[in-house]
Amino acid sequence: MSDQKSPRSLPLSEAITISAQAIGEVMDGRSLTEVLDQLDAHERPIVQSLTFDALRKWIRSHELIVQFIPKPPPAPVENLLSVAIALFLQGNQDGKGYAAHTIVDQAVKACSEYEPTMYAKGLVNAVLRKVSLTVQPLEGEKRYPPDPIPMFVPPWWRASLKKNYPKVWQALLIQQAQRAPLILRVNTKQHNRSQYQELLMQSGISSTPIEEVVGLKLDAALLLGEPVPVSDLPGFYGGAVSVQDAGAQMAAVLLDPKPGELILDACAAPGGKTAHLLELADCEVVALELDGERLGKIGGNLDRLRLQSDRVKITRGDASKAAWWDGRFFDKILLDAPCSASGIVSRHPDIPFLRREADVKSLQQRQCSILTQAWKMLKPEGQLLYVTCSVFPEEGESQATWFAAEHSNALRLSAPGQILPSATNDGFFYALFQKKGP
């Protein structure tokens, strides 16, 4: 195995140090996205990659740590070892990555770059050499099997999956421990999918159309053979394409916008679904978002995609209240509700470390409040699409069943319901309602 050349200027030892510190912040309850947003542009790609892999491989790395250090080391040392061991595991899994001696050398160097780990250089060196011989043995010796590694989840989360998906819960966790693929949504106002595939091919980037997810036809989804920086995507900064999971692309397709319709995208940030609606039809969209910082991302995405116009209104407001509403009733409402995000763990591997069991109950209450308020703003015969990126039935089917029972004028239409994570899509829930009468 050869050393992996990184196009970034950040030395591997520094990246390991920063990644270990980022994991410490996650363990203290901070979102990894917030932590990564504070990094410089040249730091983020490699630190994000190292940290994501360390969290995805948490179970296996800690099996090895316990094997070679019976007494748990202090958290800063444990986190550094987790990052370094994940490098071994990922290299063993895909045959790429850094040479074993490079990982050991750079991890030991990383110890000396952070005061709480300076004392542990000898320990880290000894443990990683043992891990190296276990995971990447000498030629001719039995290799460490690259077994599927399940994603870490807390006990209550695991119990929920075992209860609700008794035949597939383990496969689900293994799927979510994989690196998420890079999936694109072609802006069909600029190119059709075949045309953009040709542009990718000319740039030396392989891609495969994702024709459908659970039977729903998708016209703009492309799966890249290998992830690339968005700067390498032809026309990205001119709005030719967006990065969006195939499961998420189902939302606008299911809502089926028509020219001239007034549509509410509740909880709209960062604006991917708003943009998709506008790519599909010349409709009028109100993009609602409570978070002021995330609100700006909607406008930024629409600017890049050249979709900003007087037919788009970006509004800050609470979707569970009517204070922001001007009284115009909507033809359609896309409600991508706040949820546990348990379906998108492969893209956000810090989620299982941050979520608490009580969070699901409070999120359920929030979802109910938003559903109830949004329904009041919908025209008779209008449609509301309820969406969560969750695999917990409490946030999906249970909510849809509750809503239909509470609202006699809510007719439930055909929609996919619960979609579990797969190689081409994250986990989502979709329920579509039509309003019969006032």
Backbone torsions as a table, in degrees:
resi	resn	phi	psi	omega
1	MET	NA	132.9	-176.8
2	SER	-97.5	162.7	175.4
3	ASP	-65.2	140.9	179.2
4	GLN	-88.7	125.0	178.1
5	LYS	-85.5	124.1	179.3
6	SER	-99.7	136.6	179.3
7	PRO	-74.7	-6.7	-175.9
8	ARG	-92.5	153.7	-175.4
9	SER	-84.0	-10.2	-176.7
10	LEU	-73.9	121.2	178.2
11	PRO	-61.0	150.2	-177.9
12	LEU	-60.3	-38.0	-179.4
13	SER	-60.9	-42.6	178.6
14	GLU	-66.6	-38.6	179.2
15	ALA	-64.2	-39.7	177.6
16	ILE	-63.1	-43.7	179.1
17	THR	-59.6	-49.1	-178.1
18	ILE	-65.9	-40.5	179.2
19	SER	-62.5	-43.6	178.2
20	ALA	-61.8	-39.0	177.0
21	GLN	-66.9	-37.6	177.9
22	ALA	-62.6	-41.0	177.4
23	ILE	-62.7	-39.2	176.4
24	GLY	-59.1	-39.7	178.2
25	GLU	-66.2	-40.6	177.3
26	VAL	-61.0	-42.8	-180.0
27	MET	-65.8	-21.2	176.0
28	ASP	-88.4	2.2	174.2
29	GLY	100.7	12.2	-177.6
30	ARG	-98.8	140.1	179.0
31	SER	-63.6	134.4	178.8
32	LEU	-63.8	-33.1	177.6
33	THR	-58.8	-43.5	178.4
34	GLU	-62.1	-42.5	-179.4
35	VAL	-63.6	-47.5	-177.5
36	LEU	-66.6	-30.7	179.5
37	ASP	-64.4	-19.5	-179.6
38	GLN	-85.1	-9.4	-177.2
39	LEU	-80.2	155.9	173.4
40	ASP	-71.1	159.8	-175.2
41	ALA	-58.4	-37.1	-177.4
42	HIS	-78.3	-14.2	-179.3
43	GLU	-89.5	-36.1	-167.2
44	ARG	-61.4	-47.5	-173.9
45	PRO	-56.6	-50.4	-176.1
46	ILE	-73.4	-37.0	178.3
47	VAL	-65.6	-42.2	178.1
48	GLN	-61.6	-44.6	-179.5
49	SER	-61.3	-46.7	-179.9
50	LEU	-63.7	-42.6	-176.7
51	THR	-70.2	-43.1	177.5
52	PHE	-57.9	-47.2	-178.5
53	ASP	-65.3	-38.0	179.1
54	ALA	-62.8	-40.3	179.7
55	LEU	-72.5	-38.5	178.6
56	ARG	-64.7	-32.6	-174.7
57	LYS	-105.8	24.4	-175.9
58	TRP	-58.1	-42.8	-177.2
59	ILE	-63.2	-51.4	-176.4
60	ARG	-68.0	-40.2	-178.9
61	SER	-63.7	-36.2	-179.1
62	HIS	-77.8	-24.9	169.9
63	GLU	-61.1	-41.6	-179.9
64	LEU	-71.9	-38.2	178.1
65	ILE	-61.5	-45.8	179.8
66	VAL	-64.3	-35.8	-179.9
67	GLN	-62.4	-37.6	-175.0
68	PHE	-105.7	-13.0	175.5
69	ILE	-134.1	88.8	-176.6
70	PRO	-55.9	-36.5	178.2
71	LYS	-93.6	122.2	-175.6
72	PRO	-56.2	131.3	177.1
73	PRO	-76.0	165.7	175.2
74	PRO	-56.5	153.1	-173.3
75	ALA	-53.9	-44.6	-179.3
76	PRO	-59.6	-37.4	178.1
77	VAL	-71.7	-43.5	179.0
78	GLU	-58.9	-42.9	-178.8
79	ASN	-67.6	-39.4	177.9
80	LEU	-64.0	-43.4	177.5
81	LEU	-62.4	-37.6	179.4
82	SER	-60.6	-42.7	179.6
83	VAL	-64.9	-46.9	-177.4
84	ALA	-66.6	-42.5	-179.5
85	ILE	-65.2	-36.5	177.5
86	ALA	-60.8	-32.2	176.1
87	LEU	-63.6	-41.9	175.2
88	PHE	-62.2	-47.8	-175.7
89	LEU	-64.7	-42.1	-179.8
90	GLN	-66.7	-40.1	178.1
91	GLY	-64.4	-37.3	177.8
92	ASN	-68.3	-29.2	-176.8
93	GLN	-78.7	-44.3	-174.3
94	ASP	-110.5	-1.0	177.8
95	GLY	74.6	7.9	178.7
96	LYS	-115.9	179.7	173.2
97	GLY	114.1	-161.0	-174.9
98	TYR	-90.9	151.2	173.2
99	ALA	-64.8	150.6	-176.4
100	ALA	-58.2	-43.0	-177.6
101	HIS	-65.9	-29.8	178.3
102	THR	-68.8	-43.0	179.8
103	ILE	-61.4	-46.7	-179.7
104	VAL	-62.4	-48.6	-177.8
105	ASP	-59.9	-46.3	-176.2
106	GLN	-72.8	-31.6	177.2
107	ALA	-69.8	-40.4	176.4
108	VAL	-64.0	-40.9	176.4
109	LYS	-63.0	-38.1	178.6
110	ALA	-61.0	-34.6	177.8
111	CYS	-56.8	-40.1	-175.9
112	SER	-77.2	-7.4	-177.0
113	GLU	-97.1	0.8	-177.2
114	TYR	-141.8	119.7	-170.6
115	GLU	-53.1	-43.9	-178.4
116	PRO	-64.9	-12.5	-179.5
117	THR	-114.4	0.5	-176.1
118	MET	-57.8	-38.3	-175.7
119	TYR	-69.5	-16.8	-167.5
120	ALA	-100.4	16.6	-177.6
121	LYS	-59.0	-43.1	-179.8
122	GLY	-64.9	-43.3	179.1
123	LEU	-62.1	-48.5	-179.0
124	VAL	-61.5	-42.4	179.0
125	ASN	-60.1	-47.0	-177.8
126	ALA	-65.8	-44.9	-178.2
127	VAL	-64.7	-45.0	-176.6
128	LEU	-69.2	-30.8	175.5
129	ARG	-66.5	-38.5	176.5
130	LYS	-67.5	-41.6	177.4
131	VAL	-62.0	-41.9	179.9
132	SER	-58.2	-44.8	-179.3
133	LEU	-70.6	-24.7	178.2
134	THR	-79.9	-47.5	-174.3
135	VAL	-84.2	-38.8	-177.9
136	GLN	-127.0	74.3	-174.3
137	PRO	-68.3	166.4	178.3
138	LEU	-62.7	155.5	-178.1
139	GLU	-57.3	133.6	-179.9
140	GLY	95.8	-17.5	178.2
141	GLU	-91.6	159.7	-178.4
142	LYS	-62.2	129.4	-177.9
143	ARG	-83.4	149.9	175.4
144	TYR	-69.5	122.4	-175.0
145	PRO	-68.2	131.5	177.6
146	PRO	-77.9	63.3	-177.7
147	ASP	-60.9	153.1	172.1
148	PRO	-57.2	134.7	-178.0
149	ILE	-109.5	115.7	-179.6
150	PRO	-71.6	151.9	176.9
151	MET	-71.0	141.0	173.0
152	PHE	-67.6	133.4	168.6
153	VAL	-141.4	151.9	178.3
154	PRO	-67.9	161.8	-175.3
155	PRO	-54.7	-41.9	-178.1
156	TRP	-65.2	-35.2	179.0
157	TRP	-66.9	-48.3	179.0
158	ARG	-59.2	-42.6	-179.7
159	ALA	-61.5	-39.3	179.0
160	SER	-64.4	-43.7	179.5
161	LEU	-65.0	-42.6	-179.8
162	LYS	-62.8	-37.4	-179.8
163	LYS	-70.2	-45.0	-171.8
164	ASN	-89.7	-23.7	-179.2
165	TYR	-134.4	62.4	-171.0
166	PRO	-59.8	-27.2	-177.0
167	LYS	-91.8	-18.2	-172.5
168	VAL	-128.6	5.1	-172.4
169	TRP	-62.5	-36.9	179.8
170	GLN	-69.1	-42.2	177.6
171	ALA	-62.4	-35.0	178.7
172	LEU	-63.2	-45.3	-179.4
173	LEU	-67.8	-35.1	176.7
174	ILE	-67.5	-40.7	177.8
175	GLN	-61.5	-41.5	-176.9
176	GLN	-74.9	-11.6	176.8
177	ALA	-86.5	-4.2	179.8
178	GLN	-85.1	155.5	172.7
179	ARG	-63.8	131.7	-178.9
180	ALA	-70.7	138.6	178.0
181	PRO	-73.0	163.0	175.2
182	LEU	-93.8	115.2	-177.9
183	ILE	-117.6	135.8	-176.7
184	LEU	-110.8	154.6	168.6
185	ARG	-119.6	114.7	-178.6
186	VAL	-73.6	133.8	175.4
187	ASN	-76.2	100.2	-173.2
188	THR	-72.1	-4.6	170.6
189	LYS	-76.4	-15.1	179.1
190	GLN	-111.2	-42.2	-178.1
191	HIS	-145.0	152.7	165.2
192	ASN	-86.0	172.8	-173.1
193	ARG	-62.1	-42.0	-178.8
194	SER	-63.9	-39.4	178.7
195	GLN	-63.5	-42.3	-178.8
196	TYR	-72.2	-32.9	174.3
197	GLN	-59.2	-38.4	178.5
198	GLU	-64.5	-39.8	177.2
199	LEU	-63.9	-40.2	177.3
200	LEU	-62.9	-43.3	-178.9
201	MET	-61.4	-40.1	178.7
202	GLN	-64.5	-25.3	178.2
203	SER	-93.0	5.3	178.8
204	GLY	77.1	24.0	-178.2
205	ILE	-112.4	120.1	-179.8
206	SER	-84.2	147.3	-179.7
207	SER	-152.0	158.1	179.0
208	THR	-133.7	131.8	176.9
209	PRO	-64.7	139.6	168.1
210	ILE	-98.9	102.6	-171.5
211	GLU	-74.0	-32.5	-177.3
212	GLU	-161.2	160.3	170.6
213	VAL	-129.6	124.7	-175.7
214	VAL	42.0	42.2	174.4
215	GLY	89.7	-8.7	178.1
216	LEU	-88.6	122.7	-176.1
217	LYS	-70.8	133.7	175.5
218	LEU	-119.2	130.2	-176.1
219	ASP	-101.6	-7.5	-171.1
220	ALA	-127.5	3.5	-173.7
221	ALA	-88.9	134.2	177.3
222	LEU	-133.1	133.3	175.4
223	LEU	-101.1	122.3	178.6
224	LEU	-81.0	142.1	178.5
225	GLY	-62.4	-39.7	176.4
226	GLU	-138.7	139.6	177.7
227	PRO	-62.0	145.1	175.5
228	VAL	-135.0	158.2	173.4
229	PRO	-61.0	145.4	-179.0
230	VAL	-60.8	-25.6	178.5
231	SER	-64.6	-19.2	178.5
232	ASP	-87.3	-10.1	-178.6
233	LEU	-78.1	126.4	-179.3
234	PRO	-57.0	126.4	174.4
235	GLY	71.4	13.4	-176.3
236	PHE	-58.6	-47.9	-175.9
237	TYR	-75.0	-10.4	172.9
238	GLY	-96.2	5.9	174.0
239	GLY	88.0	16.9	-177.4
240	ALA	-71.3	-23.7	-171.7
241	VAL	-157.8	155.9	175.2
242	SER	-129.2	157.5	172.0
243	VAL	-91.5	119.3	179.8
244	GLN	-158.0	131.2	178.8
245	ASP	-57.9	147.1	-178.9
246	ALA	-63.4	-35.5	177.3
247	GLY	-63.6	-37.8	178.3
248	ALA	-69.9	-29.0	179.9
249	GLN	-68.0	-15.1	179.6
250	MET	-68.2	-26.2	-171.9
251	ALA	-59.7	-56.3	-178.0
252	ALA	-65.2	-35.0	178.9
253	VAL	-64.6	-43.8	179.2
254	LEU	-65.4	-38.0	-179.3
255	LEU	-72.8	-25.5	172.1
256	ASP	53.4	66.3	-178.1
257	PRO	-65.1	147.1	178.0
258	LYS	-119.8	153.5	179.0
259	PRO	-55.7	134.4	176.1
260	GLY	87.5	-11.5	-179.8
261	GLU	-70.6	147.5	173.9
262	LEU	-97.2	118.2	-173.5
263	ILE	-123.5	135.9	174.0
264	LEU	-100.5	125.5	168.9
265	ASP	-104.0	95.9	-178.5
266	ALA	-80.3	143.5	-177.8
267	CYS	55.9	57.1	-162.7
268	ALA	-84.3	-23.7	-174.2
269	ALA	-62.4	145.2	5.0
270	PRO	-87.4	7.6	173.2
271	GLY	106.5	4.7	-178.7
272	GLY	-62.2	-42.7	-178.7
273	LYS	-74.9	-35.0	173.7
274	THR	-57.5	-48.1	-179.1
275	ALA	-61.7	-41.7	-178.8
276	HIS	-63.1	-40.2	176.2
277	LEU	-57.9	-44.8	-178.3
278	LEU	-71.1	-28.5	175.7
279	GLU	-70.3	-29.5	-176.5
280	LEU	-85.3	-26.2	-176.2
281	ALA	-159.0	155.2	175.5
282	ASP	-84.2	68.5	-179.1
283	CYS	-100.6	173.6	175.3
284	GLU	-106.5	127.0	-173.1
285	VAL	-123.5	132.6	167.6
286	VAL	-102.9	115.3	179.6
287	ALA	-99.0	109.8	-173.9
288	LEU	-103.9	134.1	178.8
289	GLU	-151.5	135.3	-179.5
290	LEU	-83.7	-37.5	-176.0
291	ASP	-75.2	116.2	-176.5
292	GLY	-62.3	-38.5	-179.9
293	GLU	-68.0	-42.1	-179.7
294	ARG	-71.7	-24.1	-179.8
295	LEU	-57.8	-39.8	-178.3
296	GLY	-64.4	-25.7	-179.3
297	LYS	-68.8	-28.0	179.1
298	ILE	-62.7	-50.8	179.4
299	GLY	-61.9	-38.7	179.4
300	GLY	-62.7	-42.3	178.8
301	ASN	-66.9	-42.5	-179.8
302	LEU	-66.2	-36.5	176.4
303	ASP	-62.0	-47.6	-178.7
304	ARG	-61.3	-37.5	-177.7
305	LEU	-85.4	-0.2	179.2
306	ARG	59.5	43.4	-178.6
307	LEU	-115.0	1.0	177.4
308	GLN	-68.2	133.9	176.2
309	SER	-163.3	177.6	179.2
310	ASP	-74.5	-1.3	176.7
311	ARG	-91.7	0.9	178.6
312	VAL	-118.4	126.7	178.5
313	LYS	-121.9	116.7	178.6
314	ILE	-96.8	120.4	-170.3
315	THR	-128.1	136.3	173.4
316	ARG	-92.1	127.0	-180.0
317	GLY	-178.2	165.7	-179.9
318	ASP	-93.6	118.3	-176.3
319	ALA	-66.8	-15.4	179.0
320	SER	-87.8	-0.1	-179.8
321	LYS	-130.5	166.7	-175.3
322	ALA	-107.9	5.2	-174.0
323	ALA	-58.0	-31.0	-176.0
324	TRP	-85.6	-14.3	-168.5
325	TRP	-78.9	136.7	179.8
326	ASP	-92.1	3.7	175.9
327	GLY	94.9	-9.5	178.2
328	ARG	-76.7	130.5	-179.9
329	PHE	-82.2	146.0	-173.9
330	PHE	-94.9	143.9	173.6
331	ASP	-72.4	-37.1	-179.1
332	LYS	-146.4	151.3	178.8
333	ILE	-132.9	128.7	172.6
334	LEU	-104.0	111.8	-178.0
335	LEU	-111.5	93.1	175.2
336	ASP	-90.9	89.7	-165.7
337	ALA	-75.6	150.5	172.0
338	PRO	-57.6	136.9	-176.6
339	CYS	-153.9	-176.1	-178.0
340	SER	-69.1	-17.9	-176.3
341	ALA	62.8	25.8	-178.3
342	SER	-69.3	-10.9	178.9
343	GLY	-90.9	-9.4	-174.8
344	ILE	-118.9	31.6	-176.7
345	VAL	-64.1	-33.1	-179.3
346	SER	-63.4	-27.1	178.0
347	ARG	-94.1	-19.4	-179.4
348	HIS	-136.6	74.2	-173.1
349	PRO	-69.5	-3.8	175.5
350	ASP	-80.3	-15.4	-173.7
351	ILE	-57.2	-47.2	-179.7
352	PRO	-62.5	-24.4	179.7
353	PHE	-80.3	-20.9	-175.3
354	LEU	-99.1	-33.1	-171.9
355	ARG	-74.3	143.7	176.5
356	ARG	-118.7	152.7	-176.9
357	GLU	-57.5	-38.6	-179.6
358	ALA	-64.6	-23.0	-179.8
359	ASP	-61.1	-36.7	-176.4
360	VAL	-63.6	-42.4	179.1
361	LYS	-63.5	-44.8	-179.4
362	SER	-67.6	-35.0	177.0
363	LEU	-68.0	-36.4	175.4
364	GLN	-57.5	-45.3	-179.8
365	GLN	-63.1	-40.5	177.7
366	ARG	-64.2	-42.6	178.6
367	GLN	-60.9	-43.2	178.7
368	CYS	-61.0	-41.9	-179.3
369	SER	-63.9	-42.6	-178.9
370	ILE	-69.6	-42.7	178.0
371	LEU	-58.4	-46.3	-177.7
372	THR	-62.3	-44.2	-179.1
373	GLN	-69.7	-44.1	-178.1
374	ALA	-61.1	-38.2	-179.0
375	TRP	-60.2	-34.2	179.5
376	LYS	-67.0	-21.6	-175.7
377	MET	-96.6	1.6	-176.2
378	LEU	-95.2	137.9	176.7
379	LYS	-65.7	152.3	167.9
380	PRO	-57.2	138.0	-174.9
381	GLU	74.8	-2.0	176.9
382	GLY	-73.7	169.4	-176.8
383	GLN	-124.2	141.5	176.0
384	LEU	-122.6	127.6	176.5
385	LEU	-106.5	117.2	179.0
386	TYR	-96.1	127.0	-174.2
387	VAL	-133.1	137.0	165.2
388	THR	-136.3	151.3	174.0
389	CYS	-98.4	55.1	-175.3
390	SER	-126.3	153.6	172.0
391	VAL	-108.9	4.3	178.6
392	PHE	-86.8	122.6	-179.7
393	PRO	-58.1	-26.8	179.0
394	GLU	-59.8	-26.5	-179.4
395	GLU	-101.0	-4.3	-176.4
396	GLY	-119.2	-97.4	-174.6
397	GLU	-59.3	-38.4	179.1
398	SER	-61.4	-40.2	179.3
399	GLN	-68.4	-41.9	179.6
400	ALA	-63.5	-41.0	179.1
401	THR	-65.7	-44.5	177.5
402	TRP	-59.2	-45.5	-176.0
403	PHE	-63.5	-44.4	-179.8
404	ALA	-64.0	-36.0	179.6
405	ALA	-71.4	-33.5	-177.5
406	GLU	-80.6	-20.7	-174.9
407	HIS	-124.0	103.3	-176.3
408	SER	-66.9	-18.5	179.5
409	ASN	-95.1	13.6	179.9
410	ALA	-102.3	111.9	176.6
411	LEU	-98.7	120.3	-179.1
412	ARG	-81.8	123.7	-179.4
413	LEU	-97.7	173.6	-179.7
414	SER	-68.1	130.8	177.4
415	ALA	-158.5	161.0	-172.6
416	PRO	-65.3	-22.9	-174.3
417	GLY	71.9	-135.8	-176.9
418	GLN	-82.0	127.9	175.7
419	ILE	-117.6	124.8	179.5
420	LEU	-89.1	155.3	179.7
421	PRO	-59.4	143.3	176.6
422	SER	-141.7	-172.7	-179.6
423	ALA	-67.4	-18.8	-177.4
424	THR	-120.4	-0.3	178.4
425	ASN	-152.9	151.8	172.9
426	ASP	-79.6	178.8	178.8
427	GLY	-87.9	129.9	-179.8
428	PHE	-140.6	162.1	169.3
429	PHE	-125.6	136.0	-179.9
430	TYR	-131.3	127.1	172.0
431	ALA	-134.9	132.0	-176.0
432	LEU	-116.1	129.6	-178.5
433	PHE	-124.3	145.3	171.5
434	GLN	-115.6	140.3	-177.1
435	LYS	-90.6	112.7	179.8
436	LYS	-100.1	102.8	-177.4
437	GLY	89.4	177.9	-176.2
438	PRO	-69.0	NA	NA
